[in-house]
Amino acid sequence: MTATVETMIGESARPKHVHIVPGMPKTHSGKTRRRVLASISTTRDTSDITTLVDRDVLEQICKLAQGQALWI
């Protein structure tokens, strides 16, 4: 997966880790909450998540980012 990113975008965009997740944290209008994803990746508090449509996806992403196996 990292090789694909390196090939498509460039070597400078190579990610350290790639997690395949069941969904993305989105608002009712369909916008992806990048702030929430950044908070998870740096293990900071996600703060206000009241605008998210599916908060279960956020919990699943947290588990995957923390290295816990998730069976779907």
Secondary structure, DSSP 4 states (H G I P E B T S, - for coil): -HHHHHHHT-GGG--S-----S---BBTT--B-HHHHHHHHTT------TTBS-HHHHHHHHHHHTT-----
